Amino acid sequence: MRVNKLADIQLDNRRVLIRADLNVPLDGTTITNDLRIRASIPTIEFALAHGAGVVVVSHLGRPKAGSDNTHLSLQPVADRLRLMLNRPVNLVKEWTNGLDLGSGEVKLLENIRFESGETKNDSDLARSLASLCDVYVNDAFGTAHRAHASTHGVVEYVTDSCAGLLLASEIEALERALANPKRPLVAVLGGSKISGKLEVLHNLKNVADTLLVGGGMANTFLLAAGTPIGNSLVESELIDDARAIRQASDLPLPVDVMTAETINDGSHAFLRLTDAVRSQESIVDIGPETARRYAKVIAEAGTVIWNGPMGIFEYPQFADGTRVVADAIADSNAFTLAGGGDTVAAIEQFDISDRIDYISTGGGAFLEFIEGKSLPGIEALKRSK
């Protein structure tokens, strides 16, 4: 996929508008995880090092027009950027009439979703954003699947546009895993439901050599195979889809599972063969034999795509399946690509981030790319060439 990259654009003495994804979790005004801010730093520093003045734009949360959204101000993000960049970063609340920006300066616009036209891809808002810059840089892969004013519409009104360092690396990693993967390609998919990943499964059944499923989504595959699942979460309306996906792919089912009668931090986990789950029990994790079999498949892979845990890993007694699979991915000689909020949380919990080749910053965008969909934010950059 060919888009302009940051290194392709002249930046010296130019105003650069960087659409970053600074949508970080907050506890009041305290940032609890600054991964997305850290991921945005290289592109900002690249532009500054090449003589640009930088305006950063991002959203935070889902503010409602006309409501008191002060709790979703980007001021905590501006404060964190100031520390990371070791230079002033002013938060600008009024900018539609323009702003002064010199070479080497950094300014952060207030939460772009405070503007009612952002999610509507309003052309007037897009023009206002374009008027702030000479160069537009999209570095927000996490919002690339949204056709918003700051991710899509603005490109129409700027002379130069390109992908930032983060967005370019996301595209490269995803294409490496999907367009021309080293075989075998193994997709490890978990999470609570098939429905949220139905198109991902349908696309990967034609691309991957093996699909390994866990979490709640595995229950629907088990039920479709006639295996008792007790009181487990299931999507019975998707049984036909589960059968079709399994018939069209190599998708081994769990042979043992961990179950519980209640799900909380004090629950006891029971090991069951998959045909021996009791009616009052819920499946909460894959079992140790299944985890070993999955680990063996992963060890022989050339490429691994991972999205979703194998169980309710937040509770230690239900975490072993995800831990074994995570360690297998981390130990693999394959090119390993992971993405999704729960997946990143598991990576952090098991402390394996430095052993995964690429960890995507996107959630919905990551899944839609794997589904084979075009992402509006990237398509806009392609059309701008």
C-alpha positions in Angstrom: 0.0 0.0 0.0 1.7 3.2 -1.2 1.2 6.4 0.8 3.5 9.3 1.2 5.7 9.0 4.3 7.0 11.7 6.6 10.5 11.4 5.2 9.1 12.2 1.7 7.9 15.7 2.7 9.8 18.9 3.1 9.2 20.1 6.7 11.7 22.9 7.3 9.9 26.2 8.4 6.5 24.7 7.6 3.5 24.3 9.9 2.8 20.6 10.4 -0.6 19.3 11.7 -0.3 15.9 13.2 -3.4 13.9 13.8 -2.3 11.7 16.7 -4.3 9.1 18.8 -3.9 10.5 22.4 -7.1 8.8 23.6 -5.6 7.6 26.9 -7.4 6.2 29.9 -7.9 8.7 32.8 -8.7 8.4 36.5 -9.9 11.9 37.1 -7.1 14.0 35.7 -4.5 11.3 36.1 -3.4 9.3 33.0 -3.3 5.6 33.9 -1.6 4.4 30.8 0.4 6.7 28.5 1.2 4.1 25.8 -0.5 6.1 23.1 1.2 9.3 24.0 4.6 7.5 23.9 3.8 6.0 20.5 3.1 9.5 19.2 6.4 11.1 20.3 8.7 9.9 17.4 6.6 11.6 14.7 6.4 14.8 16.7 10.1 14.8 17.4 10.9 14.0 13.7 8.9 17.0 12.6 10.6 19.3 15.2 14.1 18.0 14.3 13.4 18.9 10.7 12.6 22.5 11.5 8.8 22.4 11.6 6.3 24.0 14.0 3.8 21.4 15.2 0.1 21.4 15.9 -1.2 18.2 17.4 -4.9 17.2 17.2 -6.6 14.3 18.9 -9.8 13.2 20.5 -10.4 11.9 24.0 -13.3 9.8 24.9 -16.8 10.3 23.5 -18.0 13.8 24.6 -21.6 14.8 23.9 -22.3 18.0 22.2 -23.9 20.6 24.5 -22.8 18.7 27.7 -20.2 19.6 30.3 -17.2 17.8 28.8 -14.5 19.4 31.0 -13.6 16.0 32.3 -12.5 15.1 28.8 -10.1 18.0 28.3 -6.7 17.2 26.8 -4.9 19.3 29.5 -3.5 16.2 31.2 -2.2 15.0 27.8 -0.6 18.4 27.2 1.1 18.2 30.6 2.5 14.7 29.8 3.6 15.8 26.3 5.5 18.7 27.9 7.4 16.3 30.1 8.2 13.8 27.3 9.2 16.4 24.8 11.0 18.6 27.3 9.6 21.7 25.8 6.4 23.9 26.3 3.2 22.4 24.9 0.3 24.8 25.1 -3.3 23.6 25.0 -5.3 25.7 22.6 -9.0 25.9 23.1 -9.9 28.6 20.5 -8.2 28.1 17.2 -10.8 28.3 14.4 -9.6 31.8 13.6 -6.0 30.6 13.2 -3.1 30.5 15.6 0.5 31.7 15.7 3.1 29.0 15.4 6.8 29.2 15.0 9.5 26.7 14.1 10.2 24.4 17.0 6.9 25.2 18.8 4.3 22.6 19.8 0.7 23.3 20.4 -2.1 20.8 21.2 -5.6 21.6 20.2 -8.4 20.9 22.7 -10.3 17.6 22.2 -11.4 17.7 18.6 -14.6 15.9 19.4 -15.7 19.0 21.3 -16.3 20.3 17.8 -19.7 19.0 16.6 -18.5 18.6 13.0 -15.7 16.2 13.8 -17.6 12.9 13.7 -19.8 14.2 10.8 -16.7 14.8 8.6 -17.9 18.4 8.3 -16.2 20.2 5.4 -16.0 23.6 7.2 -14.2 22.0 10.2 -11.9 20.2 7.8 -11.1 23.5 6.1 -10.4 25.2 9.4 -8.0 22.4 10.4 -6.3 22.6 7.0 -5.8 26.4 7.4 -3.6 25.7 10.4 -0.9 23.9 8.4 1.2 23.5 5.3 1.6 19.7 5.9 -1.0 17.3 7.3 0.3 14.1 8.9 -2.0 11.3 10.0 -0.4 9.3 12.7 -3.6 7.9 14.3 -4.0 4.4 13.2 -6.5 3.8 16.0 -9.0 6.2 14.3 -8.0 5.4 10.7 -11.3 3.4 10.3 -13.3 6.6 10.9 -14.1 9.1 8.2 -13.9 12.2 10.5 -12.9 15.7 9.7 -9.5 15.4 11.3 -8.8 11.9 9.8 -10.3 12.1 6.4 -11.9 15.4 5.3 -8.9 17.6 6.1 -6.8 15.8 3.5 -8.9 17.3 0.7 -7.8 20.9 1.7 -4.1 20.5 2.2 -1.2 20.6 -0.3 0.9 18.0 1.3 -0.2 15.0 3.4 1.5 11.8 4.5 1.5 9.0 7.1 3.4 9.6 10.3 6.0 7.1 11.5 3.5 5.2 13.6 0.8 4.9 10.9 3.4 3.8 8.4 4.8 1.2 10.7 1.2 -0.1 11.4 0.5 -0.5 7.7 3.9 -2.2 7.1 3.4 -4.7 9.9 -0.2 -5.6 8.9 0.8 -6.0 5.3 3.7 -8.2 6.3 1.4 -10.4 8.2 -1.5 -10.5 5.7 -0.4 -9.7 2.2 2.7 -11.9 1.9 3.1 -13.8 5.2 5.8 -16.3 5.9 3.9 -19.6 6.2 2.4 -21.2 8.1 0.2 -18.2 9.1 -1.5 -18.9 12.5 -4.3 -16.6 13.7 -5.0 -16.8 17.5 -8.4 -15.3 18.3 -10.1 -15.0 21.6 -12.5 -12.7 23.4 -16.1 -13.0 24.5 -18.1 -13.2 21.3 -17.9 -14.3 17.7 -20.2 -11.6 16.6 -17.6 -8.8 17.1 -15.1 -10.7 15.0 -17.3 -12.5 12.5 -15.9 -10.8 9.4 -12.4 -11.3 10.8 -13.0 -15.0 11.1 -14.5 -15.2 7.6 -11.6 -13.4 6.1 -8.9 -15.3 8.0 -10.4 -18.7 7.1 -9.3 -17.9 3.5 -5.9 -16.5 4.5 -4.6 -18.3 7.6 -3.3 -21.8 7.6 -4.7 -22.5 11.1 -7.2 -20.7 13.4 -6.8 -21.1 17.1 -9.8 -20.0 19.1 -10.4 -19.4 22.8 -12.4 -17.3 25.2 -16.2 -17.1 24.9 -16.1 -17.3 21.1 -14.8 -20.9 21.4 -18.0 -21.9 23.1 -20.1 -21.3 20.0 -17.7 -23.5 18.0 -18.0 -26.2 20.6 -21.8 -26.0 20.7 -21.8 -26.1 16.9 -19.8 -29.4 17.1 -22.4 -30.8 19.6 -20.2 -30.4 22.7 -21.9 -29.5 25.9 -21.0 -26.1 27.3 -23.1 -25.9 30.4 -24.0 -22.4 31.4 -21.3 -20.8 29.3 -21.7 -17.6 27.3 -22.7 -18.6 23.7 -24.2 -17.1 20.6 -26.5 -19.8 19.4 -27.7 -17.7 16.5 -24.2 -18.0 15.0 -23.9 -21.7 15.1 -24.3 -22.0 11.3 -21.5 -19.4 10.8 -19.3 -21.3 13.2 -19.8 -24.5 11.3 -19.1 -22.8 8.0 -15.9 -21.2 9.3 -14.7 -24.5 10.7 -15.5 -26.5 7.6 -13.5 -24.0 5.5 -10.4 -23.8 7.7 -8.1 -25.8 10.0 -9.7 -24.9 13.3 -8.9 -27.4 16.1 -11.4 -27.2 19.0 -10.3 -27.2 22.7 -10.1 -30.7 24.1 -10.2 -29.6 27.7 -11.3 -26.5 29.5 -11.4 -24.8 32.9 -14.8 -24.2 34.3 -16.4 -22.4 37.3 -19.8 -22.2 38.9 -19.4 -18.5 39.7 -17.0 -15.9 38.2 -15.2 -13.7 40.6 -11.8 -13.5 42.3 -12.7 -16.2 44.8 -14.1 -18.7 42.4 -12.7 -22.2 42.2 -11.6 -23.4 38.7 -12.3 -27.0 37.7 -10.5 -28.9 34.9 -12.9 -30.7 32.6 -12.7 -32.5 29.3 -14.8 -30.7 26.8 -17.5 -33.4 26.8 -17.8 -33.4 30.6 -18.7 -29.7 31.3 -21.6 -29.7 33.9 -24.8 -27.9 33.4 -24.2 -25.4 36.2 -20.7 -24.6 35.1 -19.3 -21.9 32.7 -16.2 -22.3 30.6 -13.7 -19.7 31.7 -10.4 -20.8 30.0 -8.9 -23.3 27.7 -7.4 -26.3 29.6 -3.7 -27.2 29.9 -3.7 -29.9 27.1 -5.4 -27.5 24.7 -2.9 -24.8 25.6 0.0 -27.2 25.0 -1.5 -28.1 21.6 -2.0 -24.5 20.7 1.6 -23.7 21.8 2.9 -26.5 19.5 1.1 -25.1 16.5 2.4 -21.6 17.3 6.0 -22.9 17.7 5.9 -24.2 14.1 4.4 -20.9 12.6 6.1 -18.5 10.3 3.6 -15.7 11.1 1.3 -15.3 14.1 -1.6 -12.8 14.4 -3.0 -12.5 17.9 -6.2 -10.8 18.9 -8.0 -11.8 22.1 -7.4 -13.8 25.3 -8.1 -17.5 25.8 -10.1 -16.9 29.0 -11.0 -14.5 31.8 -7.3 -13.8 32.4 -8.0 -10.9 34.8 -8.5 -13.6 37.5 -5.3 -15.6 38.2 -7.2 -18.9 38.5 -8.5 -18.5 34.9 -5.3 -17.0 33.4 -3.2 -20.1 32.6 -4.5 -20.7 29.1 -3.8 -17.1 28.0 -0.4 -17.2 29.7 0.7 -20.4 28.0 -0.4 -19.1 24.6 1.1 -15.7 25.2 4.5 -17.2 26.2 4.4 -19.4 23.1 3.8 -16.4 20.9 6.6 -14.5 22.6 9.0 -17.5 22.3 8.1 -18.1 18.6 10.6 -17.5 15.8 7.7 -16.3 13.7 6.8 -12.7 12.9 4.3 -11.9 15.6 1.7 -9.3 15.4 -0.7 -8.5 18.3 -3.5 -6.0 18.6 -6.7 -5.1 20.6 -7.2 -3.7 24.1 -7.6 -7.1 25.9 -4.6 -8.5 24.0 -2.4 -5.5 25.0 -3.6 -5.9 28.6 -2.5 -9.5 28.6 0.8 -8.7 27.0 1.4 -6.2 29.8 0.2 -8.6 32.5 2.6 -11.3 31.4 5.4 -8.9 30.7 6.2 -10.0 27.2 5.9 -6.7 25.2 9.6 -6.7 24.3 9.2 -10.2 22.8 6.3 -9.4 20.4 7.5 -8.2 17.0 4.7 -5.6 16.6 2.0 -4.5 19.0 -0.7 -2.5 17.1 -2.1 0.7 18.7 -5.5 0.1 17.0 -8.5 -1.7 18.2 -11.3 -1.4 15.8 -8.9 -0.3 13.0 -6.8 -3.4 13.6 -9.8 -5.7 13.3 -11.2 -3.9 10.2 -7.8 -4.1 8.4 -7.7 -7.9 9.1 -11.3 -8.1 7.8 -9.9 -6.8 4.5 -11.8 -3.5 4.7 -10.5 -0.2 3.4 -9.8 2.3 6.2 -11.0 5.9 5.3 -8.0 7.6 7.0 -5.5 5.6 4.9 -7.6 5.8 1.7 -7.6 9.6 2.0 -3.8 9.6 2.0 -3.6 7.3 -1.0 -5.9 9.6 -3.0 -3.9 12.7 -2.1 -0.8 11.4 -3.9 
